[in-house]
Amino acid sequence: MSAETRSCQSCKNQFVIEPDDFSFYEKIKVPPPTWCPQCRYKRRLFDRNEWSLYRRKCDATGESIVSIYREDAPFPVYKQEHWKSDAWDPLSYGREFDFSRPFFEQYEELRRVVPHLALVNSNSVNSEYSNQSQDNKDCYMVSATGGSEKCMYGNWFQPGSYFSADCYMIEKSEYCYECINCGRCSNCVYSQDCFDSVSVSFSIDCRGCTNCFGCVGLRNRQYCWLNEQLEKDEYERRLGAFDWSRTAIATMRSEVRERSLRTPRKYYHGAKAIDSTGDYMENTSQATMIFNCRDNKETAYLQDSWVMKDSLDMTEILDAERSYEVQGAYKTYDCIALRSCWVASNSYYCDMCFSIEDCFGCFGLRSKQYCILNKQYPKEQYLELKRRIIKHMKVTGEWGEYFPLNVSPFAYNESVTYDFFPLSKAKAAEMGYSWHDRDNREYKITVRGSELPQRISLTHDAIVNETIGCISQETADGKEKYSECATAFRLTPLEVTLYRKLNIPVPQKCFPCRRADRFALRNPRQLWKRRCQCVGIQAEHAVYNNQASHFHGDDPCPNEFQTSYAPERPEIVYCESCYNAEVA
């Protein structure tokens, strides 16, 4: 079968369905998609709210709880302990399927009456403000985080992370601040793409380094300052003389970013990506357009998905095989169109279900089998009814499609779609997306962000009693740039303890604004076809002179690739071979 170019029903742009994609659709018996990969990704993200948390009442107990759903949600919301108890029965909401009506219409009616779990935060201790997370202790304002302790303000803190804040994608790391995509690091601040490193500051793409400051692209080095090798005494003298004021930190971060533009970087982040395209890939093979994926084989159009095989269009998944159009799940096998399901097999169009097998169009089930619209059937009756419903959905054009956007419980700016594909309120309305205007915040600010001390040494412990006005609100430009700004924030004793340990000043911005700044440092989840910028003994435009000989000699490198670095960006982008010759 050959590739086909089709027009996306959502954005109207052209997209290609590859032969391998057709083979997969035929294997799981669904028609080819009518939306392009990016629009399918947006549609899944629309169902995921990680950061818009609300104080509301539990509809079962009346207690005040933290939830991803507003008080005006059109369905009941239960606190975690009550939702998981035997105090209510999901099967009591079961109903017959009506073959005179579309499936999604009937499913939405079911979803609006079955109690929803306030947020997903299982097996965690003292971590109330944690979402899509599990097995944490003493964590605060984290999402997509597991097996971590004393971590704050960030997401993708992976197992083994300890006492860190304002990070995105760190693993087995401790005492880190403002680090992105780092693993097995300790005592590291303001660094990105660093691994197996200790006491590294303001550094990018360093591995196996100890006591390095403002460095880019180093391997197994010690006592380096702005990529200059120093003796231990001289390094410690410079480190001791560094101001660690807010101004000095901003200057150093800017200087290192400029330095990184003069150093070649690999066309993708990660390692061991065989016959794969995407970014932030590790140990993948035969994978297409994947982002932040690890241990993938024969997958395509995946994001934030680890331990995957033979699956397409999956987002925020751990451990899945032969599954399609799934968002927020763990251990799913032979499944189609799931949302927030843990341990599921041979199930379709289910949401917020745990330990299910052979279920179709169900919501809120636990340890069930042979259920349709929350009604349980004998095995043979279930299989026959399932066959008829699939036939019905093929006629209505619903079979194989993910849940429609207009039934998402979240507004555009509440969903993760807003993080990766930000829109203004006006543009969202123009495209038919809902929008939630937060209540006016009338915090009694006791200190402005611009008035905070330059250094942590000048900050008193009583700072935890202050209501700090986010500095983004002090300029018109900031108000426009950070539309989700909380306007004010407070510090916790735990985070102040971390700032003192790392000798860094307290933040001037609220968490949403800090998170927006952090997201801006990562590449978009989009690919462009480019050619290696190594043109012989130097990089294109003579901005960098190679330090080693390359396989292509003095001739331009012939290698082409797909990369998340857009052609107009200023970075020097090399193929893996040329990059390894210079950096590895």
Secondary structure, 3 states (H helix, E strand, C coil): CCCEEEECCCCCCEEEECHHHHHHHHHHCCCCCCCCHHHHHHHHHCCCCCCCCEEEECCCCCCEEEECCCCCCCCCEECHHHHCCCCCCHHHHCCCCCCCCCHHHHHHHHHCCCCEECCCEECCECCCCEECEECCECCEEEECCECCEEEEEEEEEECCCEEEECCEEEECCEEEEEEEEEECCEEEEEEECCECCEEEECCECCECCEEEECCECCECCEEEECCEECCHHHHHHHHHHCCCCHHHHHHHHHHHHHHHCCCCEECCCEEEEEEEEEEEEEEEEEEEEEEEEEEEEEEEEEEEEEEEEEEEEEEEEEEEECCEEEEEEEEEECCEEEEEEEEEECCEEEECCEEEEEEECCECCEEEEEEECCEECCHHHHHHHHHHHHHHHHHHCCCCCCCCHHHCCCCHHHCCHHHHCCCCHHHHHHCCCCCCCCCCCCCCCCEEHHHCCCCHHHCCHHHHHCCEECHHHHCHHHHHHCCCCCCEECCCHHHHHHHHHHCCCCCCCCHHHHHHHHHCCCCCCCCEEEECCECCCEEHHHCCECCCCCCCCCCCCCCEEEECCCCCCCCCEECHHHHHHHCC
